[in-house]
Amino acid sequence: MKALAYLGPDKKALEERPKPMIAAATDAIVRVTRTTICGTDLHILKGDVPSCTPGRILGHEGVGVVDSIGTAVTSFKPGNTVLISCISSCGKCVYCRKLMYSHCTTGGWILGNKIDGTQAEFVRIPHADTSLYPVPAGADEEALVMLSDILPTGFECGVLNGKVTPGSSVAIVGAGPIGLAALLTAQFYAPSALIVIDLDDNRLEVARRFGATATINSADGQALRRVMELTGNLGVDTAIEAVGIPATFELCEAIVAPGGVIANVGVHGAPVSLHMERLWDRNITITTRLVDTASTPDLLKIVQSRRIDPKLLITHRFKFDKILDAYETFGNAAKTGALKVIIEI
């Protein structure tokens, strides 16, 4: 089969690999029909994720058709169309029983990280009964690919951890796919203000189309002043960090109101200053989280009811033999305007 392999920092290639085989009774082999590229894949290619070693097939998102199942799989059979969760969960360990599937002792974020992933014609899914979701008849597969990772990530790590409530004020720092997913799902709770901050005017225009009440281009260094103007000099009740660099986290520290929440979503590869000299008396909560995908069943229902349209996040489409072009497009989003790309296999 063909697969996209990580070969070391800044190295990747479309290679011929053996088709995966059932390794445990709880496994399923899925023929991937659609996948995508995540910002985390770019972090891997930079060498920022040491748990992902050279030779690994990348990718942790996708939709496909069950090809074969282990003897212990009871919820799926060959021929079923399924959504692949970015998180594999056994459903039984101490963390799974707390709904912290991302910390499953035999799963978690392993696809495209510790085991071969979904940017291939076939993928082995451990704990298939609790790591796959049936795709409803007639569902839009492209839209459902967004449910593998970014929609539950923006919702769980940003909106739920950020304790967004009706009438509250929210600032999302970063208008990439994850920030925009947080913007879409924050509207479930009817906040009074949804402010999106970014350096890219094109992404800010997208944010306005997606429901932002105000947008701020932070290139001039005046984002803090503008947020304070918009909030009566109070700051925001929820500041969602959706980039993963020191400057954006420190901006969240500056704009959060007393009693507010900083919800970190970004993947950080460098230390960040925590300004306790300013925050020690402000009743601030700081949250961190890796997506657990516990919200995926509910998000599936919401997407099926057309309350939100995650296809809005898709800007480019490629055939699998052009996946290197897809990476080039996604990795140069400032030039290409890419948000999420769909790769059809």
C-alpha positions as CSV (number, residue, x, y, z in Angstrom):
1,M,0.0,0.0,0.0
2,K,1.0,3.6,-0.4
3,A,1.7,5.7,2.8
4,L,3.2,9.0,3.8
5,A,6.2,8.4,6.1
6,Y,8.1,10.6,8.5
7,L,11.8,10.0,7.8
8,G,13.3,12.4,10.3
9,P,13.2,16.2,10.9
10,D,12.1,18.0,7.7
11,K,12.0,14.7,5.8
12,K,8.9,12.8,4.5
13,A,8.1,10.7,1.5
14,L,5.3,8.8,-0.1
15,E,6.4,5.2,0.1
16,E,5.2,1.7,-0.6
17,R,4.5,-0.2,2.7
18,P,3.1,-3.5,3.7
19,K,-0.7,-3.6,4.4
20,P,-1.2,-3.7,8.2
21,M,-2.4,-6.9,9.8
22,I,-4.5,-7.6,12.9
23,A,-2.1,-7.7,15.9
24,A,-4.7,-8.0,18.7
25,A,-8.2,-9.4,19.0
26,T,-9.5,-5.9,19.6
27,D,-8.0,-4.5,16.4
28,A,-9.7,-3.5,13.1
29,I,-8.1,-2.8,9.8
30,V,-9.7,0.2,8.1
31,R,-9.4,1.1,4.4
32,V,-9.0,4.9,4.6
33,T,-11.1,6.9,2.1
34,R,-10.4,10.4,3.3
35,T,-7.8,11.9,5.7
36,T,-6.3,15.3,6.4
37,I,-3.1,17.0,7.8
38,C,-3.0,18.4,11.3
39,G,-0.7,21.1,12.8
40,T,0.6,18.4,15.0
41,D,2.0,16.6,11.9
42,L,4.0,19.7,11.2
43,H,5.3,19.7,14.7
44,I,6.4,16.1,14.1
45,L,8.2,17.1,10.9
46,K,10.1,19.8,12.8
47,G,11.3,17.2,15.2
48,D,9.3,18.5,18.1
49,V,7.6,15.2,19.0
50,P,10.3,12.7,20.2
51,S,7.8,9.9,20.7
52,C,7.3,9.8,16.9
53,T,10.4,8.1,15.4
54,P,11.6,8.1,11.8
55,G,9.8,5.6,9.7
56,R,6.4,6.3,11.2
57,I,3.4,6.6,8.9
58,L,1.8,10.0,9.8
59,G,-1.8,11.0,10.3
60,H,-4.4,10.6,13.1
61,E,-7.6,11.7,11.4
62,G,-9.9,10.2,8.8
63,V,-12.9,8.3,7.6
64,G,-12.8,4.8,6.0
65,V,-14.4,1.4,5.6
66,V,-13.7,-1.5,7.9
67,D,-11.7,-4.1,6.0
68,S,-11.2,-6.8,8.7
69,I,-11.7,-7.2,12.4
70,G,-10.2,-9.1,15.3
71,T,-12.1,-11.8,17.1
72,A,-13.0,-9.5,20.0
73,V,-14.5,-6.7,18.0
74,T,-18.3,-6.7,18.4
75,S,-19.5,-3.2,17.3
76,F,-18.2,-3.3,13.7
77,K,-18.0,-5.6,10.8
78,P,-16.3,-5.5,7.4
79,G,-18.0,-3.0,5.1
80,N,-19.0,-0.6,7.8
81,T,-18.1,3.1,7.1
82,V,-16.4,4.6,10.2
83,L,-15.1,7.7,11.6
84,I,-11.6,7.3,13.0
85,S,-10.9,9.0,16.3
86,C,-7.5,10.7,16.8
87,I,-7.5,9.1,20.3
88,S,-7.5,5.3,20.8
89,S,-9.1,4.2,24.1
90,C,-9.5,0.8,25.7
91,G,-12.5,2.1,27.7
92,K,-11.5,0.1,30.8
93,C,-8.3,1.6,32.3
94,V,-8.2,4.1,35.2
95,Y,-8.0,7.1,32.8
96,C,-10.7,5.8,30.4
97,R,-13.1,5.4,33.4
98,K,-12.5,9.1,34.1
99,L,-13.3,9.9,30.4
100,M,-9.6,10.9,30.0
101,Y,-9.2,8.8,26.9
102,S,-6.1,10.8,25.8
103,H,-4.3,9.2,28.7
104,C,-5.5,5.6,28.1
105,T,-2.7,3.3,29.4
106,T,-2.7,1.3,26.2
107,G,-3.9,4.0,23.8
108,G,-4.2,7.8,23.8
109,W,-2.7,9.7,20.9
110,I,-0.8,6.8,19.3
111,L,-2.0,7.0,15.7
112,G,0.7,8.7,13.6
113,N,2.8,9.1,16.7
114,K,3.7,5.8,18.4
115,I,2.1,3.5,15.8
116,D,1.4,4.0,12.1
117,G,-1.3,6.4,11.2
118,T,-4.0,7.3,8.7
119,Q,-2.1,8.9,5.9
120,A,-2.1,5.6,4.1
121,E,-4.4,3.3,2.2
122,F,-5.0,1.1,5.2
123,V,-4.5,1.7,9.0
124,R,-4.7,-0.6,12.0
125,I,-7.0,0.7,14.7
126,P,-6.4,-0.7,18.2
127,H,-9.4,-0.9,20.6
128,A,-11.7,-0.6,17.6
129,D,-15.0,-0.9,19.5
130,T,-14.1,2.2,21.5
131,S,-12.0,4.1,19.0
132,L,-14.2,4.1,15.9
133,Y,-17.6,5.6,15.4
134,P,-20.3,4.4,12.8
135,V,-20.9,6.9,10.1
136,P,-24.7,7.6,9.6
137,A,-26.1,6.8,6.2
138,G,-25.9,9.7,3.9
139,A,-23.5,11.6,6.1
140,D,-20.9,13.9,4.4
141,E,-17.6,12.2,4.9
142,E,-15.6,15.3,4.3
143,A,-17.4,17.1,7.2
144,L,-16.9,14.1,9.4
145,V,-13.1,14.1,8.9
146,M,-13.2,17.4,10.9
147,L,-14.7,15.3,13.8
148,S,-11.6,13.1,14.1
149,D,-9.6,15.8,15.9
150,I,-10.1,19.6,15.4
151,L,-13.7,20.0,16.2
152,P,-13.5,18.0,19.5
153,T,-10.2,19.7,20.3
154,G,-11.5,23.2,19.9
155,F,-14.6,22.3,21.8
156,E,-13.1,20.3,24.7
157,C,-9.8,22.0,25.2
158,G,-11.0,25.5,24.4
159,V,-14.8,25.9,25.0
160,L,-15.4,23.4,27.8
161,N,-12.2,23.9,29.6
162,G,-12.6,27.6,29.1
163,K,-16.0,27.5,30.9
164,V,-17.8,29.6,28.2
165,T,-21.3,30.5,29.5
166,P,-24.2,32.5,28.1
167,G,-23.4,36.2,28.0
168,S,-19.7,35.7,28.7
169,S,-16.9,37.4,26.8
170,V,-14.4,35.2,24.9
171,A,-11.2,35.9,23.1
172,I,-9.6,33.3,20.8
173,V,-6.0,34.0,20.1
174,G,-5.2,32.2,16.8
175,A,-7.5,31.9,13.9
176,G,-6.1,28.6,12.5
177,P,-8.3,25.5,12.2
178,I,-8.3,24.8,15.9
179,G,-9.1,28.4,16.8
180,L,-11.9,28.5,14.3
181,A,-13.3,25.2,15.6
182,A,-13.4,26.8,19.0
183,L,-15.2,29.7,17.5
184,L,-17.8,27.5,15.9
185,T,-18.5,25.5,19.0
186,A,-18.4,28.4,21.5
187,Q,-21.6,29.6,19.9
188,F,-23.4,26.7,21.4
189,Y,-23.3,28.7,24.6
190,A,-24.3,32.1,23.3
191,P,-21.5,34.3,24.6
192,S,-22.0,38.0,24.3
193,A,-18.6,38.7,22.7
194,L,-16.4,36.4,20.5
195,I,-13.2,38.3,19.7
196,V,-10.7,36.6,17.4
197,I,-7.0,37.7,17.3
198,D,-4.5,36.8,14.6
199,L,-1.8,38.2,12.3
200,D,-3.5,37.1,9.1
201,D,-6.3,39.3,7.7
202,N,-7.6,36.5,5.5
203,R,-8.1,34.2,8.5
204,L,-9.7,37.1,10.4
205,E,-12.2,37.5,7.5
206,V,-13.0,33.8,7.8
207,A,-13.5,34.3,11.5
208,R,-16.1,37.1,10.9
209,R,-17.9,34.8,8.5
210,F,-17.9,32.1,11.2
211,G,-19.5,34.3,13.8
212,A,-16.8,36.4,15.4
213,T,-18.3,39.6,16.9
214,A,-14.9,41.4,16.5
215,T,-11.5,40.6,15.0
216,I,-8.1,42.1,15.8
217,N,-5.0,41.9,13.7
218,S,-2.2,41.8,16.4
219,A,0.6,42.7,14.0
220,D,0.8,46.3,15.4
221,G,1.2,45.2,19.0
222,Q,-2.1,46.9,20.0
223,A,-4.2,43.7,20.6
224,L,-4.3,44.3,24.4
225,R,-5.5,47.9,24.0
226,R,-8.1,46.8,21.5
227,V,-9.5,44.0,23.8
228,M,-9.7,46.4,26.7
229,E,-11.6,48.9,24.5
230,L,-14.0,46.2,23.5
231,T,-14.6,45.0,27.1
232,G,-14.9,48.3,29.0
233,N,-11.3,47.8,30.3
234,L,-12.3,44.6,32.1
235,G,-10.7,41.9,29.9
236,V,-12.4,38.7,28.7
237,D,-14.0,36.0,30.8
238,T,-12.3,33.3,28.7
239,A,-9.1,33.6,26.8
240,I,-8.4,30.6,24.5
241,E,-4.8,30.1,23.4
242,A,-4.9,28.3,20.0
243,V,-1.4,28.9,18.7
244,G,1.2,27.4,21.0
245,I,4.0,30.1,21.3
246,P,5.0,32.2,24.2
247,A,3.8,35.5,22.8
248,T,0.2,34.3,22.4
249,F,0.0,32.7,25.8
250,E,1.3,35.9,27.4
251,L,-1.3,37.9,25.5
252,C,-3.9,35.6,27.1
253,E,-2.4,36.4,30.5
254,A,-2.8,40.1,29.7
255,I,-6.4,40.1,28.4
256,V,-8.1,37.7,30.9
257,A,-10.4,39.4,33.3
258,P,-10.4,38.8,37.1
259,G,-12.1,35.5,37.8
260,G,-11.5,34.5,34.2
261,V,-10.1,31.3,32.5
262,I,-7.1,30.9,30.2
263,A,-7.8,27.7,28.3
264,N,-4.6,26.5,26.6
265,V,-5.1,24.5,23.3
266,G,-1.9,25.2,21.5
267,V,1.0,22.7,21.4
268,H,3.9,24.4,23.0
269,G,7.5,23.6,22.1
270,A,9.2,26.3,24.2
271,P,8.9,27.5,27.8
272,V,6.3,30.3,28.5
273,S,6.6,33.0,31.2
274,L,3.8,32.8,33.8
275,H,3.5,36.4,35.1
276,M,2.4,35.6,38.7
277,E,3.5,39.1,39.7
278,R,0.3,40.3,37.8
279,L,-1.9,37.2,38.2
280,W,-1.5,36.2,41.8
281,D,-4.5,38.1,43.1
282,R,-6.8,37.9,40.1
283,N,-8.6,34.6,40.7
284,I,-7.4,33.2,37.3
285,T,-7.8,29.6,36.3
286,I,-5.4,28.1,33.7
287,T,-6.4,24.9,32.1
288,T,-4.5,22.5,29.9
289,R,-5.8,19.4,28.0
290,L,-5.2,16.9,25.3
291,V,-8.4,16.2,23.4
292,D,-10.2,13.2,24.8
293,T,-12.8,13.0,22.1
294,A,-15.4,12.3,24.8
295,S,-17.6,14.8,23.0
296,T,-17.5,13.1,19.6
297,P,-20.9,11.3,19.8
298,D,-22.6,14.6,20.7
299,L,-20.8,16.5,18.0
300,L,-21.8,13.8,15.5
301,K,-25.4,14.5,16.3
302,I,-24.9,18.2,16.1
303,V,-23.3,18.0,12.7
304,Q,-26.0,15.7,11.5
305,S,-28.7,18.2,12.6
306,R,-26.8,20.9,10.6
307,R,-26.4,23.1,13.6
308,I,-22.8,23.7,12.5
309,D,-21.1,22.9,9.2
310,P,-17.5,21.8,9.7
311,K,-17.0,21.7,6.0
312,L,-16.5,25.4,6.2
313,L,-13.0,24.7,7.5
314,I,-12.0,22.9,4.3
315,T,-10.2,25.0,1.8
316,H,-8.2,22.6,-0.4
317,R,-8.7,19.1,-1.7
318,F,-6.1,16.6,-3.1
319,K,-5.8,13.1,-4.3
320,F,-3.5,10.8,-2.3
321,D,-0.8,10.8,-4.9
322,K,-0.5,14.6,-4.4
323,I,-0.1,14.4,-0.6
324,L,3.3,16.1,-0.7
325,D,1.6,19.0,-2.5
326,A,-1.0,19.0,0.2
327,Y,1.7,19.3,2.9
328,E,3.3,22.2,0.9
329,T,0.0,24.0,0.8
330,F,-0.9,23.3,4.4
331,G,2.5,24.2,5.7
332,N,2.5,27.6,3.9
333,A,-1.0,28.7,5.0
334,A,-0.1,32.3,5.1
335,K,0.6,32.3,1.4
336,T,-2.0,29.7,0.3
337,G,-4.9,30.6,2.6
338,A,-5.2,26.9,3.7
339,L,-7.2,25.9,6.7
340,K,-7.9,22.2,6.5
341,V,-7.1,20.1,3.4
342,I,-8.9,16.9,2.5
343,I,-6.9,14.1,1.0
344,E,-9.0,11.5,-0.9
345,I,-7.5,8.0,-1.1
